[in-house]
Amino acid sequence: MKKIMTFPMGGVHPPDSKEYSNSFSIRNAPIPSLAVIPMQQHMGAPAECLVNVGDKVEEGMLIGKSTGYFSANVHSSIPGTVKDIQEIYLPTGMKSKVVLIELEGEFRKPGSKSDDWRSASPKDLLDKIVNMGIVGLGGATFPTHIKYNLKPEVKLEYFVVNGVECEPFLTCDHRLMLEKTNEILEGIEIINKIMNPQDIYIGIEKNKPDALAVFEQTIGAKGLPFKVMPLKVKYPQGDEKQLLKALIGREVPSGGLPLDIGAVVSNVGTVFAIYEAVCLNKPLIERIVTVSGTAVKTPSNLKVRIGTKIGDLIDECNGVSKKPGKIIVGGPMMGFATADLNAPVTKGTSGVLVLSVREANLAGELTCIQCGKCVAACPLGLNPTTLYKLVDHGLYEEAKAESLFDCKECGCCAFVCPSHIPLVQGMRLGKFMVKKQKVK
């Protein structure tokens, strides 16, 4: 029996609440009659809008061109006519230009699967990832081509596939692993050809025994040199720093990247998107989204076109069963609360959670009682209460000196805080203010 691994410091054990949706197979969400497609769906610079009001666009057509290396292409998820171009605030709080496309015309016919990648060069495969607008689908939306574009002298030791999905309620990755096992494995083979790592690990938490079993069986049947690694159920196991600490016993240095310790990490959704881009010539125009929470009538896992309104997804799940206390885009630990049901699904939208008043935990903030629970829970060994106080007093540079930017905003500190202090929001504000001052 394989050893069940985990990271050594901090972490919490929130109820995983995956029973609401993990037994529901992925089904197609309705095609939106009006797609709202942001130019800022990734870390880095927003894409440059290539269309104007009145233009006709096709499904999968490039409508936003990456602006520089640290950016990503954006494609139309539906055929239609550009009705408007606006600026809106996304649930993340980020302001973005959006293209409003009214559904019209025909969808493209699916092409046959291609195995041409086996004779393609690593550069050609990397170019395909760039052109198809692939970004990390685990939440960070880091442009994938940057991770995979290794310098010639770099010999990658580990490529780690992140199938952990440790956020409560979310089951989109779990269902994807069960239903698209072969496609994910072919995506890993494509990535293997691009970077040629010494070892490939697939990390899956042990609360997904069916996913662990199907990957073990399929890898064995195919004779692939990939290793399936079971992990303890512990949040935030899916954070790449904690995942690498658990799997390879190495720690990403402060301000560093996994590549600094010889590793690259990608989410299973990203790997599947790479398979579709390379084998089906399909841009990143849709993704799997979990709609869940005790206030939604029919929790589901939906294949959703980018630009679909989150309110339409809730309607597709038969609406609400009780008064919602909070609607969250993403997971409950790291997601963003929103009151705007017209907000669009983006490349980074893993979930839409409709929480009851009880689940939302709307208790008011109290004074810090210096209990130290947040310090014990932090998987990076930071002092969240000190950082929060520095930010709250406008001492942003001092907070930066106390390793503010090492914070991954995982939410462990806020989860255990008996005073309900919005610690994560404080960290986000502090980072924003440091960057704002730097720009000035």
N, C-alpha and C positions, 0 to 999 in steps of 0.2 A: 504493500500500500504506500502510495506517495505521501511524503510529508506535507502537511497543510501549513503554508507559509503566511507570514504577515509582516508588517512593519513594526518596529519595536517601541516607538514613542507615541504617547497620546492616542487620539482617536476616540470615537464614541460608537454606541450601538443603538441608533434610533430604530423603532419598529420599521421593518422594511416595507410593509404594506403592499407587497407585490401580488398578493393573492387576488386583488381586485381585477387585474388585467392580464396576468401572465398565462392564463389558459386560453386567451382569445387569439386566434390566428390573425395574421395581418390581412386587412382588407382595404380595398381602394376607397379613399375619401372622394366625395363628389368633386368634379372639375369645377373650379371657381368661374363664375360668370364675369368676374372682374378680379384680375390678379394685381396685387400691389407688391411690386418687386423692388426692394431697396438696392442701392448701389453700394451700401456699406453692410456687407454680410460676413465680414472676415476681419481678422486683426490686420492692421496696417492701413495703407491709404485706400480711400474709397475708389471704386471703379469709375471711369469716365463715361458718362452717358453718351451713347452713340445714336440715339433715336430722337425724333421730334414728334410733337403732337400731330396726329393724322397719319403717321407712318403705319404701314402694314408690316406685321412681324410673323414669323413662323415659329412653330414649336422648336425649342432648342437653338434658336438664333441668338448670336452674340449681340447683346444690347448694352453691355457695360464692359469697357476694356480696362484691364488692369493698368494702373498708373505706377510703373516702376516694378522693381523686383519684389518688394514687400506689399503685395496687393494680389487680387484675384479677379478673374473674369466672371461676369454675370450673364446668364442666358435667360431668354423668355421661356417660361414654363408652359405657356399655352399659345396657340395661334390667335391672332386678332389684330385689333387696331389700337394704337396708342391714343388714349382719350385725354390724358393729362400727365403732367410732370410736376410733382410737388415736393415739398420738404416736410417731413413729419418726425416726431420723436418715436423711437422704437421702445419696447418695454425695458431695454437695457439702460434707457436714459440717453442714448446716443441719437443725435440728429442726423438724418440721412435724406438724401434725394431719393425719391421713389418714382418708378414708372408705372402708371395705371394702364393696364391692357384689358380691353373688353374682348371677351371670347367671340371669335368669328373665324370661319374657315375650317380647314381640315387638319387633323392631327397627322403627323408623319407615320408611315407604316413601319412597324418594327423590322429591323434588318436581321439577317441570320447571324448567329454567333460566329465570331472569327477567332481563329487560333494563330493569326499572323504574328502575334506578339512573340511567339517562340523563336522567330527568325529576325525579329527587330533588335536594334541596338538599344542599350540602356538610355542613350540620349533621346532616341525616338520615343521611347516609353515615357520618359520624363517630360518631353514636349507635349505629349498627349495629356498628361496630368495637368500641365499648365493651361493648355487650350480649353480643357473641359471644366475649368474652374473648381478643381477639387480642393477642399479645405478640410480641416479636422472636424469631424461630426460628433466628437465627444463633448463639445461645448465651447472649447477655446477658439475654434475656427481659424487656427493657424494655417496659412497657405502651405499645402502639403509639399509642393515642389521645393520649398526652401529646406525642409527637413531632409529630403531625399537627395539633394544636389550636393554630394560629398566631394571634397577636394581629392584629386588623384592620389595624394599621399596618405589619405585617411583609410585605414582598414577597420571597418565596422565589426565590433565583436558580437553585439546583440541587436536583433530586431524583435521587439516585444509587441504582440497584438493584445490590445486592451479589451477584454470581454468581461470586465469586472462588473460594470453597471451597479455601483454601490449606492447611488441615490435612491431613497425610498420612492415607492410608487412606480418608477420607470421600469418598463419591461420591453421597450422597443429593441434593444440590442439582444436581449434574451430570445425573443421571437425570431429575430433575424438569424441568429446562430442556429436555431432549430430548423428553420425553413430554407435557409440559403447556405447550408454548410459547404457544399461543393463549390459554390461561387466564391465564398470567402476564401477557401483554400486555394482556388486558382488566383484570386487577387493577391494572396501571400506569395505565390510562386512568381507573379509579375514583379512584386516588390523585391523579392529575392534576386531576380535578374538585374534589377536596377542598382541595388546596393551591395549585393553579395556578402551578407553578414556571416560570421562564423557559426552562430547559433540563432535559432528562431524559437521563441517561447510564446505560447498562447495562454494568458492568465485569465482564469475564470473563478469567481467565488463559488464556494461549495454549496450555496443555496440554489444553484442551478445544476443539479446532478444530471439532468437529462442532456444539457448542453455539453457538460464534461464527457458524458458517455458517447454522444454522437460524434464529437470531434476525435476522441480516442479511436473509436471504431473506424471512422472514415479515413483518418490518417494512416492507420494500420493497413487498411485495405488498399490504399493507394501507394503505400510504401514511401511516404514522404518523411523527410528528416526533421519534422517539427515536433516540439515537445509541449504537451498540454500540462499546465501547472495549476493545480487546485489551490485556492487561497481562502484564508479564514474570512468569515463574514464580519467585516469591520470597516467603518467609515472613517476617513476617505481613502479606502484601498485603491480606488480607481484613479486617484491623482498620480500622474506619471512619476513624481518624485518618490511617493510612498510605494508605488508598484515596483519600481526599480530597486528600492531598498529591500523589499520583500523577496524579489526574485533573484537578484544578482548580488545583494549585500553591499551595494555601493551607494554613496550619497552624492547627489548632484550638488556642487558647490554653490554658495550664496551668489546670486546673480548669474549663475551658469545655466547650461542646457544639458539634457541627457547625453548629447554627443561628447560633452567634456569627460564623461566616464565610459565612453565607447558604446553608447546605446542610442537607438531611435525607437520611439513608441508611437503607435497609431491605433485608433479605435476601430472596432470591427465594422462600424458603419462606414468609416473612411475606406477601409479595405474593400468593402462591397462596392462602394462608389467607384473605386479604381477599376475593379473588375468590369463594371458596366461601361466605364469610359473607354477602356482599352478593347474589350471584347465585343461590345455592342455599339460603340461609337456614340455613347450617350452622355451629354453634359450633365452636371449636377443640377437638375431641375426639380427633383422631388426627394423626399426622405421619409423615414418611418418616424411617426410621432405617437407617443402614448398619451391618451386622454383618460384621466383617472381622478380619484378623489371620492370621498363618500357623498359628496353633494351632486355627483353626476349620475344619471340614471343607468347608463350602459357603458362602463369603462371599456376601452377598445385600444387596439394598436392599428393605426391607419397609415397607409401610404399616401402621402400628401404632396400636392404640387406646391412648390415655393410660391409665396404670394397669396395663399389662401388665408382668409380671415379666421382668427382663432374662434370667433363666435360661430362660424359655420361648422367648425369641428365639434363644438359643444352641441349644436343642433343635430349633427349627424349621430351623436351619441344619445339622442332622445332628450336632450336638455337636462335640466337640474331636477333633483328629487327633493331638495330642501333649500332653504335660503343659503346662498353662498356667503362664507365669511371672508374669503379671499380667492382670487384667481391668480395662479402663478404660471409664468412661462418658463419651462425648465423643470428642475427638481425642487423639492421643498427646502433643501439645504443651500443650494447655490443659485436658484432661479430668481426671477424678478416678478414681483407682484405688479399687476396691471388692472386698470379699470376700463381699458379700451378694448372692447371686443372686436373692433375693426383692425387691430394690430395684426400684421401679417406674419405667417410662418416664414422663417428664414432658414438658411443652411444650418444655423446653430440651434434650432428649436427641437429639443428632444422630447418635450412633454408640455401638455396643457393640463394643469391640475385645478380642479374646482373643489376647494376645501370648505367644509362646514365651519360654522362659527367656532365650534369646539376645537377642530383641527387647526384653525387659523391662529389660535392662541393670541388673542388680541389684548392681553393684559398690558397695563400701562407700565412705563419704565420707572424703576425705583433707583435709589442711590446704591452705588457699589458698596458691598459689605466686606470687600477684601477677603473673600473666601478662598481665592486661588484656584477655583475649579476650571476657569478658562485657561490658566497656565498649564494645568495638568492635562487638559484635553488637547492642547495644540500639538499637532503631529510634527511641527517644525521647531518646537522648543522656544517659541516667542512668548512675550508677555503682553497679551491682548489688552489688559486693562490699562497698562502704562501707555501703550500706543494710542488707545482711544482717548485717554486724558490729554495727551500731547496734541492730538488732532483737534479735540474739543476746545482747547485753548489757543488754537491757531499756530501752534509750534510745529509747523510742517517739516522744516528741515531737521529739527530735533527728532521727529518721528522717523524720518528717513534714516537718520544715523542709528536709530534703534531697530533697523532691519525691517521697516515698514514694507518695502517692496519684496521681501521674501514671503510675505503673507499670500497664500493662495486663495483666500476668501472662501474657504471650505465650509465655514459656518459652525465648526465644532464648538468654538468659544460661545457663540450666541445660543447654541442648543442647550448648553449646560448652565448658562447664567441664571441664577435664581432671581435676579433683579430685572430681567428682561431688557437689558441694555442692548441697543442695536449696534453691536460691536462690528459686524461685517460692514454695515453701511458707513461706519466711522472710518474703517480702513479704506474703503472705496473713495470716500470724500478726501481723505488725506493724500492718496495717490493722485487724484485728479488735481488737487491744489498744488502739489509739488510740480506736476507737469505744466500746469497753467502758469506758475511763476517762472518756470524755465523758459517757456515760450515768450513771456513778456521781457 
